[in-house]
């Protein structure tokens, strides 16, 4: 009878699954990257903890017992669940692996996106980029609400509570018709634009 308080180790479950799938202790040990004695000890500890024989060993092959055949799908599911958990945790730890939601203002999107997306694809081929074009204020709101990961916006803007990193400055040119009173100036203060 199995002790219900016994908690199998991951090493024991992996050993059982590998032996069942390979039907050979040496091949199972190689698949797990452990010595054959380590594999045997892990499987023996699992069988002792469960108070069940999961495999029958012969000189040529390994056979699953009735209990082993019955429990194998559960052991496989447990091992797969741990592997899925580890993979998901690695994806969470590596924020540049997975997906990113990138907001951008429409006025610069056609000029910036081709270069940015090509660079991301080259440097981070597993990263999926979802692009959202919108106005600065709505992008800032989306950042604060967590529906965007990053955004390329125009300043000035109220980015309190967010981290900003200027990436470039752009000069604007004022085009005026010939004969306009400001046409001969080499620079126009921003305040003077209200006169236009």
Long-range contacts (C-beta under 8 A, 24 or more apart in sequence): 1-51, 2-50, 2-51, 2-52, 3-49, 3-50, 3-51, 6-49, 6-50, 7-49, 8-46, 8-49, 8-50, 8-78, 9-42, 9-45, 9-46, 10-78, 10-79, 10-82, 11-42, 12-42, 12-43, 12-45, 12-46, 12-49, 13-46, 13-75, 13-78, 13-79, 14-42, 14-79, 15-39, 15-40, 15-42, 15-43, 15-46, 16-43, 16-46, 16-54, 16-55, 16-68, 16-71, 16-72, 16-75, 17-72, 17-75, 17-76, 17-79, 19-43, 19-55, 19-62, 20-54, 20-55, 20-62, 20-64, 20-68, 20-72, 20-75, 23-61, 23-62, 23-63, 24-61, 24-62, 25-57, 25-62, 96-124, 96-127, 97-124, 97-126, 97-127, 98-126, 98-127, 98-128, 99-127, 99-128, 99-129, 99-130, 100-127, 100-128, 100-129, 100-130, 100-149, 100-150, 101-130, 101-132, 101-147, 101-148, 101-149, 101-150, 102-129, 102-130, 102-131, 102-132, 102-148, 102-149, 102-150, 102-151, 102-152, 103-131, 103-132, 103-133, 103-134, 103-139, 103-142, 103-143, 103-148, 103-150, 103-151, 103-152, 103-153, 104-131, 104-132, 104-133, 104-139, 104-151, 104-152, 105-133, 105-134, 105-135, 105-136, 105-139, 105-152, 105-153, 105-154, 106-133, 106-134, 106-135, 107-154, 108-152, 108-154, 109-133, 112-152
